[in-house]
Amino acid sequence: MKGYHADMTAIAEKLDQKLTTWSAETAHEVESLVGEIIEIADGDGLDILRCRHVEQEVLDILDENKTR
């Protein structure tokens, strides 16, 4: 579990650094998305989020095939 904490610290540090380099609009959007992910994780909803992500990828692929 120690390595997990170190990885999260690195991620938090990278996010903190990036937030200062992005435009205010981009930084705000990223903060909102990260906040949503935290809320979903707190509610044990990441499995649902993954399913929706895969579903969207499949829909995107189908849309690409229709336009060809």
One Martini backbone bead per residue (centre of mass of N, CA, C, O) as a GRO file, in nm:
protein
   68
    1MET     BB    1   0.052   0.066  -0.011
    2LYS     BB    2   0.289   0.263  -0.031
    3GLY     BB    3   0.305   0.296  -0.344
    4TYR     BB    4   0.026   0.415  -0.377
    5HIS     BB    5   0.079   0.678  -0.226
    6ALA     BB    6   0.312   0.776  -0.401
    7ASP     BB    7   0.147   0.794  -0.663
    8MET     BB    8  -0.062   0.998  -0.561
    9THR     BB    9   0.135   1.219  -0.500
   10ALA     BB   10   0.237   1.252  -0.790
   11ILE     BB   11  -0.037   1.325  -0.908
   12ALA     BB   12  -0.095   1.571  -0.731
   13GLU     BB   13   0.156   1.729  -0.817
   14LYS     BB   14   0.096   1.740  -1.120
   15LEU     BB   15  -0.174   1.881  -1.099
   16ASP     BB   16  -0.072   2.133  -0.953
   17GLN     BB   17   0.119   2.222  -1.180
   18LYS     BB   18  -0.085   2.231  -1.419
   19LEU     BB   19  -0.293   2.439  -1.308
   20THR     BB   20  -0.078   2.682  -1.349
   21THR     BB   21  -0.053   2.646  -1.682
   22TRP     BB   22  -0.333   2.673  -1.736
   23SER     BB   23  -0.606   2.786  -1.807
   24ALA     BB   24  -0.871   2.876  -1.625
   25GLU     BB   25  -1.074   2.701  -1.779
   26THR     BB   26  -0.919   2.434  -1.774
   27ALA     BB   27  -0.875   2.413  -1.470
   28HIS     BB   28  -1.174   2.410  -1.397
   29GLU     BB   29  -1.250   2.154  -1.556
   30VAL     BB   30  -1.054   1.962  -1.414
   31GLU     BB   31  -1.162   2.004  -1.129
   32SER     BB   32  -1.446   1.898  -1.191
   33LEU     BB   33  -1.367   1.615  -1.287
   34VAL     BB   34  -1.217   1.527  -1.032
   35GLY     BB   35  -1.455   1.569  -0.842
   36GLU     BB   36  -1.640   1.360  -0.977
   37ILE     BB   37  -1.455   1.115  -0.936
   38ILE     BB   38  -1.452   1.127  -0.629
   39GLU     BB   39  -1.757   1.093  -0.588
   40ILE     BB   40  -1.779   0.821  -0.731
   41ALA     BB   41  -1.576   0.670  -0.551
   42ASP     BB   42  -1.728   0.719  -0.282
   43GLY     BB   43  -1.986   0.554  -0.426
   44ASP     BB   44  -1.885   0.303  -0.586
   45GLY     BB   45  -1.901   0.400  -0.926
   46LEU     BB   46  -1.666   0.305  -1.123
   47ASP     BB   47  -1.796   0.069  -1.274
   48ILE     BB   48  -2.005   0.242  -1.420
   49LEU     BB   49  -1.809   0.433  -1.558
   50ARG     BB   50  -1.666   0.216  -1.725
   51CYS     BB   51  -1.913   0.119  -1.880
   52ARG     BB   52  -1.974   0.392  -2.014
   53HIS     BB   53  -1.707   0.420  -2.158
   54VAL     BB   54  -1.731   0.167  -2.332
   55GLU     BB   55  -1.997   0.240  -2.462
   56GLN     BB   56  -1.890   0.498  -2.601
   57GLU     BB   57  -1.674   0.363  -2.771
   58VAL     BB   58  -1.868   0.192  -2.937
   59LEU     BB   59  -2.036   0.426  -3.050
   60ASP     BB   60  -1.800   0.565  -3.193
   61ILE     BB   61  -1.733   0.331  -3.383
   62LEU     BB   62  -2.009   0.319  -3.519
   63ASP     BB   63  -2.002   0.609  -3.626
   64GLU     BB   64  -1.752   0.576  -3.802
   65ASN     BB   65  -1.873   0.354  -3.988
   66LYS     BB   66  -2.108   0.534  -4.103
   67THR     BB   67  -1.904   0.757  -4.239
   68ARG     BB   68  -1.768   0.544  -4.459
   0.00000   0.00000   0.00000
